[in-house]
Amino acid sequence: MGAQFLYPRMQILLTAPVSFSGAGDNTIVAAVASTRIVVDRIFLVVAAATNLTFKDGAATALSGAVPMAANGGLTFDTTGEPWFTTTLGNAFIINSSAGIQVSGQIYYHLTT
């Protein structure tokens, strides 16, 4: 009998920094033709109060508006299920209701 592992091996994730200060849509991972962006982990910190909405391209919200307080943080840790998945050929976007600094990182993989 071969080696057995207690936990299945996780896929190696790509990373993208998050750093923007503009209100409205902010592209975090650019669209790739015929590919879905699957977001596995996120951590963010905001400098002031805002509402963040995670989006599949410019038109489709993947979440409701998430209210954030000044100097607030947000962590979506790896659960084995993706937090967000875009449709084929769409970017992963974070919309901010206010023009404040949003910083952090996302961990994702691409699939067809």
C-alpha positions as CSV (number, residue, x, y, z in Angstrom):
1,M,0.0,0.0,0.0
2,G,1.3,3.4,-1.0
3,A,1.6,6.5,1.2
4,Q,-1.7,8.1,2.2
5,F,-2.0,11.7,3.1
6,L,-4.2,13.1,5.8
7,Y,-5.1,16.2,3.7
8,P,-5.4,16.2,-0.1
9,R,-2.7,18.3,-1.8
10,M,-3.9,21.8,-2.6
11,Q,-3.5,23.4,-5.9
12,I,-0.7,26.0,-6.1
13,L,-2.5,29.4,-6.2
14,L,-1.6,32.5,-8.1
15,T,-1.6,35.8,-6.3
16,A,-2.6,39.3,-7.1
17,P,-1.9,42.4,-5.0
18,V,-4.8,44.6,-4.2
19,S,-4.0,48.3,-4.0
20,F,-6.4,50.9,-5.3
21,S,-7.9,54.2,-4.1
22,G,-10.6,54.9,-6.7
23,A,-14.3,54.7,-6.2
24,G,-16.2,52.4,-8.5
25,D,-14.9,49.3,-10.3
26,N,-11.3,48.2,-9.8
27,T,-10.0,45.3,-11.8
28,I,-8.0,42.9,-9.6
29,V,-7.4,40.1,-12.0
30,A,-7.8,40.9,-15.7
31,A,-10.0,38.7,-17.9
32,V,-8.5,35.8,-19.8
33,A,-10.3,34.5,-22.8
34,S,-12.2,31.2,-22.3
35,T,-11.0,31.1,-18.7
36,R,-12.7,31.4,-15.3
37,I,-11.0,33.2,-12.3
38,V,-11.6,31.2,-9.1
39,V,-10.9,33.1,-5.9
40,D,-9.8,30.9,-3.0
41,R,-8.5,33.4,-0.4
42,I,-8.6,37.1,0.2
43,F,-7.3,39.6,2.7
44,L,-8.1,43.3,2.6
45,V,-7.7,46.4,4.7
46,V,-9.5,49.7,4.1
47,A,-8.3,53.1,5.2
48,A,-11.8,54.6,5.7
49,A,-15.4,53.6,5.6
50,T,-16.7,52.1,2.3
51,N,-18.8,49.4,0.9
52,L,-17.1,46.7,-1.2
53,T,-18.8,44.6,-3.8
54,F,-17.1,41.7,-5.5
55,K,-18.0,41.4,-9.2
56,D,-17.8,39.1,-12.2
57,G,-16.8,41.5,-14.9
58,A,-18.4,45.0,-14.9
59,A,-22.1,43.9,-14.9
60,T,-22.6,41.0,-12.5
61,A,-22.3,41.2,-8.7
62,L,-20.9,38.1,-6.9
63,S,-21.7,39.6,-3.5
64,G,-23.9,42.2,-1.9
65,A,-22.3,45.4,-0.7
66,V,-20.0,44.6,2.3
67,P,-19.9,47.5,4.7
68,M,-16.4,48.2,6.0
69,A,-15.4,50.6,8.8
70,A,-12.3,52.8,8.8
71,N,-9.2,50.7,9.2
72,G,-11.3,47.6,9.0
73,G,-10.0,44.3,7.6
74,L,-11.6,41.3,5.8
75,T,-10.2,37.8,5.5
76,F,-11.8,35.0,3.4
77,D,-9.5,32.0,4.2
78,T,-9.2,28.8,2.2
79,T,-12.2,26.5,2.9
80,G,-11.9,23.9,0.1
81,E,-14.6,25.7,-1.8
82,P,-14.0,28.9,-3.8
83,W,-15.3,32.2,-2.5
84,F,-16.0,33.6,-5.9
85,T,-15.9,32.3,-9.5
86,T,-16.2,34.5,-12.6
87,T,-17.8,33.3,-15.8
88,L,-15.7,32.5,-18.8
89,G,-13.7,35.5,-20.1
90,N,-14.6,38.0,-17.3
91,A,-12.4,39.9,-14.9
92,F,-12.5,39.7,-11.1
93,I,-13.4,43.2,-9.9
94,I,-13.8,44.9,-6.5
95,N,-16.1,47.9,-6.5
96,S,-15.6,50.4,-3.7
97,S,-18.4,53.0,-2.9
98,A,-15.8,55.5,-1.8
99,G,-12.5,56.8,-3.1
100,I,-10.3,55.4,-0.3
101,Q,-7.2,53.2,-0.1
102,V,-8.0,49.4,-0.2
103,S,-5.0,47.1,0.2
104,G,-4.4,43.4,0.5
105,Q,-3.9,40.3,-1.7
106,I,-6.0,37.6,-3.4
107,Y,-5.1,34.0,-4.0
108,Y,-6.7,32.4,-7.1
109,H,-6.5,29.9,-9.8
110,L,-7.6,29.8,-13.4
111,T,-9.9,27.1,-14.9
112,T,-11.9,26.5,-18.1
